Amino acid sequence: MNGNHVEILMATFNGAEYLFDQLESLRAQSYTNWSILARDDGSTDSTLEILRAFSQKYPERFRLLEDDMSGQGAKSNFARLLEHASAPYVMFCDQDDVWMPNKIEVLMQKMLRLETSMGSNTPILVHSDLEVVDKDLSTIAKSFWKYQYLSPASGQGWNTLLVQNSVTGCATLINRALYQKALPIPEEAIMHDWWLALVAAAFGHLEAFPEPTVRYRQHMSNHTGANAWDWRTIVRKAVEAKRSIEKAQRQARAFSERFGDLTPKAIIQYGRLNELGPLSKRAFLVRNRIAYTGWVRNLGFWLSV
Protein backbone atom coordinates (compact mmCIF):
# COMPACT_ATOMS: atom_id res chain seq x y z
CA MET A 1 0.00 0.00 0.00
CA ASN A 2 1.34 3.45 -0.90
CA GLY A 3 1.61 6.58 1.21
CA ASN A 4 -1.99 7.63 0.59
CA HIS A 5 -3.47 4.78 2.60
CA VAL A 6 -6.72 5.55 4.45
CA GLU A 7 -7.57 3.76 7.68
CA ILE A 8 -11.31 3.59 8.39
CA LEU A 9 -12.12 3.47 12.09
CA MET A 10 -15.40 1.66 12.73
CA ALA A 11 -16.97 1.82 16.19
CA THR A 12 -19.89 -0.53 16.80
CA PHE A 13 -22.48 -1.34 19.44
CA ASN A 14 -25.56 -3.49 18.79
CA GLY A 15 -25.54 -2.56 15.13
CA ALA A 16 -26.19 -5.91 13.47
CA GLU A 17 -29.38 -4.80 11.72
CA TYR A 18 -27.62 -2.32 9.43
CA LEU A 19 -23.95 -3.32 9.65
CA PHE A 20 -23.84 -5.43 6.50
CA ASP A 21 -25.10 -2.53 4.35
CA GLN A 22 -22.35 -0.31 5.71
CA LEU A 23 -19.60 -2.88 5.19
CA GLU A 24 -20.70 -3.46 1.63
CA SER A 25 -20.68 0.28 0.92
CA LEU A 26 -17.05 0.36 2.07
CA ARG A 27 -16.16 -2.49 -0.24
CA ALA A 28 -17.77 -0.58 -3.14
CA GLN A 29 -15.55 2.50 -2.76
CA SER A 30 -13.94 3.84 -5.94
CA TYR A 31 -10.80 4.64 -3.92
CA THR A 32 -9.17 1.29 -3.20
CA ASN A 33 -6.24 2.07 -0.88
CA TRP A 34 -8.03 1.61 2.42
CA SER A 35 -8.38 -0.74 5.36
CA ILE A 36 -10.73 -1.02 8.34
CA LEU A 37 -9.87 -1.02 12.02
CA ALA A 38 -12.98 -1.93 14.02
CA ARG A 39 -13.81 -2.16 17.70
CA ASP A 40 -17.04 -3.33 19.33
CA ASP A 41 -18.19 -1.82 22.62
CA GLY A 42 -19.85 -4.88 24.14
CA SER A 43 -22.71 -5.68 21.77
CA THR A 44 -25.30 -8.22 22.86
CA ASP A 45 -26.56 -8.90 19.33
CA SER A 46 -24.60 -10.49 16.46
CA THR A 47 -22.49 -7.42 15.67
CA LEU A 48 -19.25 -8.92 16.89
CA GLU A 49 -19.85 -12.15 14.97
CA ILE A 50 -20.38 -10.14 11.78
CA LEU A 51 -17.13 -8.23 12.35
CA ARG A 52 -15.19 -11.42 13.03
CA ALA A 53 -16.58 -13.07 9.91
CA PHE A 54 -15.70 -10.03 7.81
CA SER A 55 -12.15 -9.95 9.19
CA GLN A 56 -11.68 -13.65 8.38
CA LYS A 57 -13.04 -13.21 4.86
CA TYR A 58 -11.01 -10.06 4.11
CA PRO A 59 -7.91 -10.24 6.34
CA GLU A 60 -5.95 -7.87 4.10
CA ARG A 61 -8.63 -5.22 4.54
CA PHE A 62 -9.95 -5.69 8.04
CA ARG A 63 -8.47 -5.68 11.54
CA LEU A 64 -10.57 -6.13 14.67
CA LEU A 65 -9.40 -4.58 17.92
CA GLU A 66 -10.65 -6.76 20.78
CA ASP A 67 -10.17 -5.97 24.47
CA ASP A 68 -11.89 -6.52 27.81
CA MET A 69 -13.41 -3.02 27.96
CA SER A 70 -17.08 -2.46 27.09
CA GLY A 71 -19.77 0.15 27.59
CA GLN A 72 -17.36 2.99 26.87
CA GLY A 73 -19.70 4.93 24.59
CA ALA A 74 -19.14 6.23 21.07
CA LYS A 75 -16.63 8.96 21.97
CA SER A 76 -14.37 6.63 23.94
CA ASN A 77 -14.75 3.86 21.36
CA PHE A 78 -13.55 6.13 18.56
CA ALA A 79 -10.84 7.60 20.78
CA ARG A 80 -9.47 4.14 21.52
CA LEU A 81 -9.50 3.27 17.82
CA LEU A 82 -7.68 6.49 17.01
CA GLU A 83 -4.96 5.62 19.52
CA HIS A 84 -4.30 2.46 17.47
CA ALA A 85 -4.36 4.18 14.08
CA SER A 86 -1.15 4.20 12.05
CA ALA A 87 -2.11 5.31 8.52
CA PRO A 88 -1.35 8.78 7.12
CA TYR A 89 -5.10 9.41 6.74
CA VAL A 90 -8.04 8.40 8.93
CA MET A 91 -11.82 8.35 8.50
CA PHE A 92 -14.55 7.56 11.03
CA CYS A 93 -17.32 5.11 10.27
CA ASP A 94 -20.65 4.62 12.02
CA GLN A 95 -22.24 1.19 11.90
CA ASP A 96 -25.58 2.12 10.37
CA ASP A 97 -24.84 4.57 7.55
CA VAL A 98 -24.12 3.92 3.89
CA TRP A 99 -21.18 5.60 2.20
CA MET A 100 -21.54 6.91 -1.32
CA PRO A 101 -19.15 5.11 -3.71
CA ASN A 102 -16.88 8.13 -4.25
CA LYS A 103 -16.70 9.28 -0.63
CA ILE A 104 -13.05 8.45 0.05
CA GLU A 105 -11.98 9.54 -3.42
CA VAL A 106 -13.44 13.05 -3.33
CA LEU A 107 -12.36 13.79 0.24
CA MET A 108 -8.85 12.50 -0.46
CA GLN A 109 -8.61 14.72 -3.54
CA LYS A 110 -9.48 17.70 -1.36
CA MET A 111 -7.04 16.62 1.36
CA LEU A 112 -4.11 16.12 -1.03
CA ARG A 113 -4.66 19.53 -2.63
CA LEU A 114 -4.62 21.16 0.81
CA GLU A 115 -1.49 19.29 1.86
CA THR A 116 0.21 20.33 -1.37
CA SER A 117 -0.36 24.00 -0.54
CA MET A 118 0.00 23.84 3.26
CA GLY A 119 2.32 20.90 3.83
CA SER A 120 1.59 17.46 5.25
CA ASN A 121 2.73 18.61 8.70
CA THR A 122 -0.26 20.94 8.92
CA PRO A 123 -3.18 19.43 10.89
CA ILE A 124 -6.03 19.23 8.35
CA LEU A 125 -9.65 18.12 8.61
CA VAL A 126 -11.91 17.78 5.57
CA HIS A 127 -15.62 17.12 6.05
CA SER A 128 -18.68 16.90 3.85
CA ASP A 129 -22.42 17.34 3.90
CA LEU A 130 -24.65 14.28 4.41
CA GLU A 131 -27.92 13.04 2.96
CA VAL A 132 -30.38 12.28 5.75
CA VAL A 133 -32.28 9.03 5.17
CA ASP A 134 -34.71 6.86 7.12
CA LYS A 135 -34.13 3.28 8.22
CA ASP A 136 -35.00 2.05 4.71
CA LEU A 137 -32.61 4.56 3.07
CA SER A 138 -35.42 6.74 1.72
CA THR A 139 -34.41 10.40 1.63
CA ILE A 140 -35.56 12.65 4.46
CA ALA A 141 -33.35 15.60 3.49
CA LYS A 142 -30.83 15.92 0.69
CA SER A 143 -28.63 18.15 2.85
CA PHE A 144 -27.98 17.58 6.55
CA TRP A 145 -26.50 21.06 6.79
CA LYS A 146 -29.68 22.71 5.48
CA TYR A 147 -31.86 20.34 7.52
CA GLN A 148 -30.09 21.44 10.71
CA TYR A 149 -29.63 25.08 9.65
CA LEU A 150 -25.85 24.74 9.81
CA SER A 151 -23.34 26.82 7.89
CA PRO A 152 -20.01 24.96 8.10
CA ALA A 153 -18.24 27.32 5.69
CA SER A 154 -18.85 30.24 8.07
CA GLY A 155 -18.59 28.24 11.28
CA GLN A 156 -15.13 26.69 11.01
CA GLY A 157 -13.16 29.13 13.13
CA TRP A 158 -12.36 28.15 16.69
CA ASN A 159 -14.51 31.09 17.91
CA THR A 160 -17.59 29.26 16.58
CA LEU A 161 -16.31 25.77 17.33
CA LEU A 162 -15.93 26.72 20.97
CA VAL A 163 -19.71 26.65 21.28
CA GLN A 164 -21.02 24.69 18.29
CA ASN A 165 -19.73 21.74 16.30
CA SER A 166 -20.51 21.71 12.58
CA VAL A 167 -18.32 18.67 11.84
CA THR A 168 -19.94 15.23 11.66
CA GLY A 169 -17.45 12.48 12.39
CA CYS A 170 -18.78 9.97 9.87
CA ALA A 171 -18.31 12.55 7.08
CA THR A 172 -14.75 13.44 8.06
CA LEU A 173 -11.22 12.79 6.79
CA ILE A 174 -8.18 13.81 8.85
CA ASN A 175 -4.45 13.56 8.32
CA ARG A 176 -1.83 12.10 10.63
CA ALA A 177 -0.60 15.54 11.67
CA LEU A 178 -4.03 16.27 13.13
CA TYR A 179 -4.63 13.05 15.03
CA GLN A 180 -1.12 13.05 16.46
CA LYS A 181 -1.67 16.61 17.65
CA ALA A 182 -5.11 15.83 19.11
CA LEU A 183 -4.34 12.59 20.96
CA PRO A 184 -5.17 11.56 23.55
CA ILE A 185 -8.75 12.77 23.39
CA PRO A 186 -9.61 13.91 26.95
CA GLU A 187 -12.62 12.85 28.94
CA GLU A 188 -13.79 16.46 28.90
CA ALA A 189 -14.11 16.44 25.11
CA ILE A 190 -17.80 16.53 24.17
CA MET A 191 -17.25 14.22 21.18
CA HIS A 192 -14.19 13.04 19.27
CA ASP A 193 -15.18 14.94 16.11
CA TRP A 194 -15.71 18.19 18.00
CA TRP A 195 -12.31 17.92 19.69
CA LEU A 196 -10.57 17.18 16.38
CA ALA A 197 -12.33 20.11 14.72
CA LEU A 198 -11.27 22.48 17.49
CA VAL A 199 -7.64 21.32 17.28
CA ALA A 200 -7.66 21.71 13.49
CA ALA A 201 -9.16 25.19 13.73
CA ALA A 202 -6.62 26.34 16.32
CA PHE A 203 -3.48 24.82 14.80
CA GLY A 204 -4.23 23.93 11.17
CA HIS A 205 -7.10 24.03 8.73
CA LEU A 206 -10.70 22.85 8.25
CA GLU A 207 -12.29 22.53 4.83
CA ALA A 208 -15.98 21.90 4.12
CA PHE A 209 -16.97 19.89 1.04
CA PRO A 210 -20.52 20.94 0.08
CA GLU A 211 -21.70 17.67 -1.48
CA PRO A 212 -23.09 14.74 0.58
CA THR A 213 -20.79 11.71 0.79
CA VAL A 214 -22.78 9.71 3.36
CA ARG A 215 -26.34 8.48 3.56
CA TYR A 216 -26.92 9.31 7.22
CA ARG A 217 -29.44 6.76 8.46
CA GLN A 218 -31.91 7.80 11.16
CA HIS A 219 -33.71 5.15 13.19
CA MET A 220 -35.05 4.50 16.66
CA SER A 221 -31.73 3.13 17.97
CA ASN A 222 -29.64 6.19 17.04
CA HIS A 223 -27.77 7.72 19.95
CA THR A 224 -26.96 10.81 17.91
CA GLY A 225 -28.39 11.99 14.65
CA ALA A 226 -30.44 14.55 12.79
CA ASN A 227 -33.59 16.00 14.29
CA ALA A 228 -36.05 18.07 12.30
CA TRP A 229 -35.58 21.74 13.20
CA ASP A 230 -39.10 22.45 14.40
CA TRP A 231 -40.52 24.16 17.48
CA ARG A 232 -40.06 21.00 19.58
CA THR A 233 -36.37 20.93 18.75
CA ILE A 234 -36.05 24.66 19.49
CA VAL A 235 -37.67 24.26 22.92
CA ARG A 236 -35.50 21.24 23.72
CA LYS A 237 -32.36 23.06 22.62
CA ALA A 238 -33.27 26.04 24.80
CA VAL A 239 -33.70 23.79 27.85
CA GLU A 240 -30.40 22.09 27.12
CA ALA A 241 -28.50 25.30 26.34
CA LYS A 242 -27.09 25.98 29.79
CA ARG A 243 -25.86 22.42 30.18
CA SER A 244 -24.32 22.55 26.70
CA ILE A 245 -22.48 25.77 27.58
CA GLU A 246 -21.06 24.16 30.71
CA LYS A 247 -19.82 21.16 28.68
CA ALA A 248 -18.23 23.45 26.11
CA GLN A 249 -16.47 25.38 28.86
CA ARG A 250 -15.09 22.15 30.35
CA GLN A 251 -13.85 21.21 26.89
CA ALA A 252 -12.19 24.62 26.52
CA ARG A 253 -10.45 24.20 29.89
CA ALA A 254 -9.18 20.76 28.85
CA PHE A 255 -7.91 22.30 25.61
CA SER A 256 -6.03 24.99 27.56
CA GLU A 257 -4.51 22.42 29.91
CA ARG A 258 -3.39 20.27 26.98
CA PHE A 259 -1.81 22.95 24.83
CA GLY A 260 -0.74 25.47 27.45
CA ASP A 261 0.85 28.63 26.02
CA LEU A 262 -0.04 27.54 22.47
CA THR A 263 -3.75 27.94 23.25
CA PRO A 264 -5.41 31.01 21.73
CA LYS A 265 -6.08 33.42 24.58
CA ALA A 266 -9.82 33.56 23.93
CA ILE A 267 -10.14 29.77 24.37
CA ILE A 268 -8.50 30.07 27.80
CA GLN A 269 -10.83 32.91 28.70
CA TYR A 270 -13.93 31.06 27.50
CA GLY A 271 -13.09 28.21 29.84
CA ARG A 272 -13.18 30.78 32.68
CA LEU A 273 -16.30 32.56 31.47
CA ASN A 274 -18.24 31.93 34.67
CA GLU A 275 -15.72 34.03 36.59
CA LEU A 276 -17.00 37.14 34.77
CA GLY A 277 -20.08 39.20 35.51
CA PRO A 278 -23.07 39.25 33.11
CA LEU A 279 -21.98 42.37 31.21
CA SER A 280 -18.33 41.30 31.04
CA LYS A 281 -19.37 37.90 29.69
CA ARG A 282 -21.31 39.43 26.84
CA ALA A 283 -18.59 41.96 26.09
CA PHE A 284 -16.06 39.14 25.85
CA LEU A 285 -18.29 37.13 23.49
CA VAL A 286 -18.88 40.12 21.21
CA ARG A 287 -15.21 41.13 21.20
CA ASN A 288 -14.08 37.64 20.19
CA ARG A 289 -17.08 36.96 17.91
CA ILE A 290 -17.90 33.78 19.80
CA ALA A 291 -21.30 32.73 18.51
CA TYR A 292 -23.43 29.99 17.03
CA THR A 293 -24.64 29.98 13.44
CA GLY A 294 -28.26 31.14 13.24
CA TRP A 295 -30.19 33.66 15.31
CA VAL A 296 -32.32 31.06 17.12
CA ARG A 297 -29.28 29.27 18.53
CA ASN A 298 -27.65 32.57 19.43
CA LEU A 299 -30.77 33.78 21.21
CA GLY A 300 -30.75 30.66 23.39
CA PHE A 301 -27.01 31.07 23.93
CA TRP A 302 -27.25 34.69 25.05
CA LEU A 303 -30.17 33.99 27.35
CA SER A 304 -28.28 31.11 28.96
CA VAL A 305 -24.84 32.65 29.44
Buried (B, 14 or more C-beta within 10 A) or exposed (E): EEEBBBBBBBBBBBBBBBBEBBBEBBBEBEBEBBBBBBBBBBBEBBBBEBBBEBBEEBEEBBBBBEEEEEEBEBBBBBBBBBEEBEBBBBBBBBBBBBBBEBBBBBBBBBBBEBBEEBEBEBBBBBBBBBBBBEBEEEEBBEBBBEBBBBBBEEBBEBBBBBBBBBBBBBBBBBBBBBBEBBBEBBEBBBBBBBBBBBBBBBBBBBBBBEEBBBBBBBEEBBEEBBBEBEEEBBEEBBEEBBEBBEBBBBBBBBBBEBBEEEBBEBBBBBBEBEEBEEEEBEEBBEEBEBBBBBEBBBBBBBEBB
